[in-house]
Amino acid sequence: MLPPKFPMALRIPSIRYTSWDMCFIFNSKIKLKRTSGNNSAILLTFAVMQSQQFSDEFNQPTAVDLLYFEQLLPGRCLSERAQLEAYSHDHTEDLIFYPGLVLLPNSTEEVSKIMQYCNAQKIAVTAAGARTGLSGGCLPIHGGVLLSTEKLNRIIDIDVNEVLNAIRVYDQLQSFDPKSSKSFLNAHEILMKGLVSDNGKYRKRGVGIMAGDRIAHMAPPAANVPHLMNDLFEYLKTSKEISLIKSCVFHYEMEFIHPFIDGNGRMGRLWQTLILMKEYPVFEFIPFENIIHKTQSEYYHTLSQSDKSGSSTPFIEYMLGVVNDSLHTMLDLKSRVMSTEDRLAYFSEICDAEFSRKDYMSVFKEISSATASRDLKQGVQLGLFEKEGDKTKTIYRIIR
């Protein structure tokens, strides 16, 4: 049952304060008055701050609402101004909107109760995830409640198509031409198959990035996308800049053009890898995605900086740092002492044909012939290889 609306002055006998205090919640000032005796009470009076102008269409949370949500979500109802600050912005430049409360449900049942309550009390609710977007879509422009999904982090279901599509694309990486728009569209068709209806095709409608009720950035009109992308591929073909720089410029400019309705970020990262690996094959094995995922906040921030300044320099500097960190990560892995299991697993991945002990040792140059023999014997016992012949004429085959 929803609690009834209380008047602005409340007596709450269950809470005891020993001194005057002042705190800020819901953009309102709450004055806490000390009272004596065991059955102490608090007199709360509100003076609404005018730092943000809210629509009369919605109510702002009151102390009664705070009490309800603190009971519903123990320890997961944020009301201190310092706490609210972190949820007042995303990576959209210069846009800050404080919520009245931040709620952290950890189940769909709690989400349902929050929405029921706020609907009954006419309190605006803004849903937010990691707040890394550039659209301003998760900003609480009406104040009210910000419902954060950060605690809803249990995987219940995985879109298998998305995983399988990514595997198919990376399996065919060598077949794509980084300077071909046709190859680019073909990769998007595979990557987004079953996820969007227009996979492999440039968007046919405009895309606007919203910040509250205004447009913060408008991507180029859909009619211009084929022409702009052709210019970008022409840049790859004719530019004299080194591939490291060209790959970063392509990544940023593609994100700015936003040629697809969905999958732009994935395609940007995929194509940068492809541009680099065609000149430096080692980049096929460099974990770009891992580094970007760990620095996701900086990734979106530098995209925003470049957009705002009209220059891709901030993003190029960021991506060069990612490349540098990725190379260090790979070198650390190369210097690691591999176990028998590590060597067998790695060799099973890279070998497709039959092979000899000599072939095995050509991959792991640091091991002795005796170690190689022990590895291969264990591989046969584990069912990874089948063995044919004896002594110097022994041949092994991978079991798929």
C-alpha positions in Angstrom: 0.0 0.0 0.0 1.3 3.4 -0.9 1.8 5.8 2.1 -0.5 8.8 2.2 0.7 12.3 1.5 1.9 14.0 4.7 1.9 17.7 5.3 5.2 19.6 4.9 5.9 19.5 8.6 6.3 16.0 10.0 7.0 14.5 13.5 9.1 11.3 13.2 9.6 9.8 16.7 11.8 7.0 15.6 14.8 9.2 14.6 17.0 11.1 17.1 19.4 13.9 16.4 21.6 15.5 19.0 22.5 18.7 17.2 21.4 21.1 14.5 22.2 19.7 11.0 21.7 20.8 7.5 21.5 18.6 4.4 20.4 18.9 0.9 18.2 16.5 -0.9 15.9 16.7 -3.9 17.2 20.2 -4.5 15.4 21.1 -1.2 16.8 22.4 2.1 15.8 20.3 5.1 16.2 21.8 8.6 16.6 19.2 11.3 15.7 20.5 14.8 16.9 18.8 18.0 14.3 17.8 20.6 14.8 16.4 24.0 13.6 13.2 25.7 13.6 9.6 24.7 10.7 10.0 22.3 12.6 12.7 20.4 11.1 14.0 17.1 12.3 15.9 14.1 10.6 18.9 12.6 11.3 19.1 8.9 10.6 22.2 7.0 11.2 22.7 3.3 12.6 25.7 1.4 12.7 24.7 -2.2 15.9 25.8 -3.9 15.5 27.6 -7.2 18.8 26.3 -8.7 16.8 24.2 -11.2 13.5 25.1 -12.8 11.3 22.0 -13.1 8.1 21.5 -15.1 4.8 21.7 -13.1 3.9 18.5 -14.8 5.8 16.5 -12.3 6.2 16.5 -8.5 9.6 16.5 -6.8 10.3 13.9 -4.2 9.5 14.8 -0.6 10.7 13.4 2.8 7.8 11.0 2.7 9.0 9.6 -0.6 12.5 9.3 0.8 11.2 7.3 3.7 9.3 5.0 1.4 12.3 4.3 -0.9 14.7 3.8 2.0 12.4 1.1 3.3 12.1 -0.5 -0.1 15.8 -0.2 -1.0 17.8 -0.3 2.2 21.2 1.2 1.5 20.4 1.8 -2.1 18.6 5.1 -2.0 21.0 8.0 -2.6 20.0 11.5 -1.5 23.2 13.4 -0.5 24.1 16.1 -2.9 27.7 14.7 -3.3 26.1 11.3 -4.3 23.7 12.9 -6.7 26.4 14.8 -8.5 27.8 11.6 -10.1 24.4 11.0 -11.6 23.8 14.5 -12.9 25.7 14.1 -16.2 26.8 11.7 -18.8 29.6 12.4 -21.4 27.6 15.1 -23.1 29.6 18.3 -22.7 28.4 21.0 -20.3 25.0 19.5 -19.5 24.2 18.9 -15.8 20.8 18.0 -14.3 20.6 16.9 -10.7 18.0 14.2 -9.8 16.1 14.5 -6.6 16.9 10.9 -5.6 19.0 8.1 -7.1 17.5 4.6 -6.7 19.5 1.4 -7.2 17.1 -1.6 -7.6 18.6 -5.1 -7.9 15.5 -6.9 -9.2 12.7 -6.4 -11.7 10.2 -6.6 -8.8 11.9 -3.5 -7.2 11.8 -1.7 -10.5 8.1 -2.4 -10.8 7.4 -1.1 -7.3 9.4 2.1 -8.0 7.5 2.7 -11.2 4.1 2.1 -9.5 4.9 4.5 -6.7 6.3 7.2 -8.9 3.3 7.0 -11.3 0.9 7.3 -8.4 2.8 10.3 -7.0 3.5 11.9 -10.4 7.2 11.8 -9.9 9.4 11.8 -13.1 11.6 8.8 -13.5 14.8 8.8 -15.7 16.5 5.4 -16.3 20.3 5.3 -16.6 23.0 2.7 -17.1 26.7 3.4 -17.2 26.1 7.1 -18.3 28.7 7.0 -21.0 26.5 8.2 -23.8 26.8 11.4 -25.8 23.1 12.0 -26.4 22.0 13.3 -22.9 19.3 10.6 -22.9 19.9 9.6 -19.3 19.9 13.1 -17.8 17.2 13.8 -15.3 16.0 17.0 -16.9 12.8 16.9 -14.8 14.5 16.2 -11.5 12.5 13.5 -9.8 14.0 10.0 -9.5 16.9 8.6 -11.4 16.6 4.8 -11.6 20.1 3.4 -12.1 20.4 -0.1 -13.6 23.9 -0.7 -12.3 22.8 -3.3 -9.8 20.9 -5.2 -12.4 24.1 -7.0 -13.5 23.2 -10.6 -13.6 23.2 -12.3 -17.0 19.9 -14.0 -17.6 20.1 -14.4 -21.3 22.7 -13.8 -24.0 21.9 -12.9 -27.6 23.6 -15.8 -29.3 23.3 -14.1 -32.7 25.5 -11.2 -31.6 28.2 -13.5 -30.4 28.1 -15.8 -33.4 28.1 -12.8 -35.8 31.2 -11.4 -34.1 33.0 -14.8 -34.4 32.1 -15.0 -38.1 33.4 -11.5 -38.9 36.7 -12.1 -37.1 37.1 -15.5 -38.8 36.8 -13.7 -42.2 39.0 -10.7 -41.2 41.7 -11.5 -43.8 39.1 -11.5 -46.6 38.0 -7.9 -46.0 39.6 -5.0 -47.9 40.0 -2.0 -45.6 39.9 0.5 -48.5 36.6 -0.9 -50.0 33.2 0.5 -49.1 31.6 -2.7 -50.5 33.8 -4.8 -48.1 32.8 -2.4 -45.3 29.1 -3.0 -45.9 29.6 -6.7 -46.2 31.2 -6.8 -42.8 28.3 -4.9 -41.3 25.9 -7.2 -42.9 27.5 -10.2 -41.2 28.1 -8.4 -37.9 24.5 -7.3 -37.5 22.6 -10.2 -39.1 19.4 -10.9 -37.2 20.0 -7.9 -35.0 18.7 -5.1 -37.3 16.5 -5.2 -40.4 18.8 -3.1 -42.5 22.2 -4.7 -41.9 24.7 -4.1 -44.6 23.0 -0.9 -45.7 23.6 2.8 -44.9 20.9 4.4 -42.9 17.9 6.0 -44.8 16.9 8.4 -42.1 18.4 11.2 -40.0 20.0 10.5 -36.6 19.9 13.2 -34.0 21.7 13.1 -30.6 19.4 14.7 -28.1 20.3 16.5 -24.9 17.1 16.8 -22.9 14.6 18.6 -25.1 17.2 20.0 -27.5 19.5 18.6 -30.2 23.1 18.5 -29.1 24.4 17.0 -32.3 22.8 16.2 -35.6 24.6 13.6 -37.7 24.9 14.4 -41.4 21.7 13.8 -43.4 21.1 10.3 -44.6 21.3 11.4 -48.3 24.9 12.5 -47.7 26.1 9.3 -46.0 27.1 7.4 -49.2 29.0 10.4 -50.5 30.8 11.1 -47.2 31.7 7.4 -46.7 33.1 7.3 -50.3 35.2 10.4 -49.5 36.5 8.6 -46.3 37.5 5.5 -48.2 39.2 7.7 -50.8 41.2 9.3 -48.0 42.4 5.8 -47.0 43.5 5.1 -50.6 45.3 8.4 -51.3 46.5 9.8 -48.0 50.2 9.8 -47.4 49.8 9.7 -43.6 51.0 6.6 -41.7 48.5 3.8 -41.1 48.4 4.5 -37.4 47.1 8.0 -38.0 44.8 7.0 -40.9 43.2 4.3 -38.8 42.4 6.7 -36.0 41.1 9.4 -38.4 38.8 6.8 -40.1 37.5 5.6 -36.7 36.6 9.1 -35.6 35.1 10.3 -38.9 33.1 7.2 -39.2 31.6 7.7 -35.8 30.8 11.3 -36.7 29.1 10.3 -39.9 27.2 7.6 -38.1 26.5 5.6 -41.3 24.3 2.9 -39.7 21.3 2.9 -37.5 23.2 0.5 -35.2 26.6 -1.1 -34.9 28.7 2.1 -35.6 30.9 1.6 -32.6 31.7 -2.0 -33.3 32.4 -1.2 -37.0 34.7 1.6 -36.1 36.8 -0.6 -33.8 36.8 -3.5 -36.3 37.8 -1.3 -39.3 40.7 0.3 -37.3 42.0 -3.1 -36.5 41.7 -4.1 -40.2 43.5 -1.0 -41.5 46.4 -1.6 -39.2 46.7 -5.4 -39.6 47.0 -5.1 -43.4 50.3 -3.2 -42.9 51.3 -4.7 -39.6 49.9 -8.3 -39.2 50.6 -8.3 -35.5 47.6 -6.0 -35.0 45.3 -8.9 -35.7 46.2 -10.2 -32.3 46.2 -6.9 -30.3 43.4 -6.7 -27.8 41.9 -3.2 -28.8 38.5 -4.0 -27.5 39.8 -5.0 -24.0 41.7 -1.7 -23.5 38.8 0.4 -24.9 36.4 -1.4 -22.6 38.6 -0.7 -19.6 38.8 3.0 -20.5 35.3 3.3 -21.9 34.7 6.6 -20.1 37.7 8.2 -21.7 36.8 6.7 -25.1 33.4 8.5 -25.2 34.9 11.7 -23.6 37.5 12.1 -26.4 34.9 11.4 -29.0 32.9 14.3 -27.5 35.9 16.5 -27.3 36.8 16.0 -31.0 33.1 16.6 -32.0 33.0 19.8 -30.0 36.4 21.1 -31.3 35.8 20.0 -34.9 39.2 18.2 -34.8 40.0 14.5 -34.5 43.2 15.2 -32.6 41.9 14.4 -29.0 40.6 11.0 -30.3 43.8 10.3 -32.2 45.8 10.9 -29.1 43.6 8.6 -27.1 43.7 5.8 -29.6 47.4 6.0 -30.0 47.6 5.5 -26.2 45.3 2.5 -26.6 47.6 1.1 -29.3 50.6 1.6 -27.1 48.9 -0.1 -24.1 47.8 -3.0 -26.3 51.3 -3.6 -27.6 52.6 -3.6 -24.0 49.9 -6.2 -23.1 50.9 -8.4 -26.0 54.6 -8.2 -25.1 53.8 -9.1 -21.5 52.0 -12.2 -22.8 54.9 -13.1 -25.1 57.4 -13.0 -22.2 55.2 -15.2 -20.0 56.5 -18.8 -19.5 53.9 -21.0 -21.0 52.8 -24.3 -19.5 52.3 -27.5 -21.5 48.6 -26.9 -21.5 49.1 -23.3 -22.8 51.3 -24.5 -25.6 48.9 -27.3 -26.6 45.9 -24.9 -26.6 47.7 -22.3 -28.6 49.1 -24.7 -31.2 45.7 -26.3 -31.6 44.3 -22.9 -32.6 46.9 -22.0 -35.2 47.5 -25.4 -36.8 45.1 -26.7 -39.4 47.2 -29.4 -41.2 49.3 -32.4 -40.2 52.6 -31.5 -38.5 55.8 -33.0 -37.1 57.6 -32.5 -33.9 59.9 -30.1 -35.8 56.9 -28.0 -36.9 55.8 -27.9 -33.2 59.3 -26.7 -32.1 59.4 -24.0 -34.8 56.5 -22.3 -33.0 58.0 -22.8 -29.5 61.6 -22.2 -30.1 62.5 -22.0 -26.5 61.7 -25.6 -25.7 63.9 -28.7 -26.1 63.1 -31.7 -28.3 62.4 -33.8 -25.1 59.9 -31.2 -23.9 58.3 -31.1 -27.3 57.9 -34.9 -27.3 56.3 -34.8 -23.8 53.9 -32.1 -25.0 52.9 -34.1 -28.0 52.4 -37.3 -26.1 50.1 -35.4 -23.6 48.3 -33.9 -26.6 47.6 -37.4 -27.9 46.4 -38.6 -24.5 44.1 -35.6 -24.2 42.5 -36.4 -27.5 43.8 -33.1 -29.1 46.0 -34.9 -31.7 46.1 -38.3 -33.5 49.5 -39.9 -34.1 50.7 -41.8 -37.1 54.1 -43.4 -37.8 57.1 -43.8 -35.5 60.3 -42.0 -34.4 61.5 -39.5 -37.1 58.6 -40.4 -39.4 55.9 -39.5 -36.8 53.1 -37.3 -38.1 50.4 -35.7 -35.9 47.0 -34.4 -37.0 44.6 -32.0 -35.1 41.3 -33.6 -34.0 38.5 -31.2 -34.7 
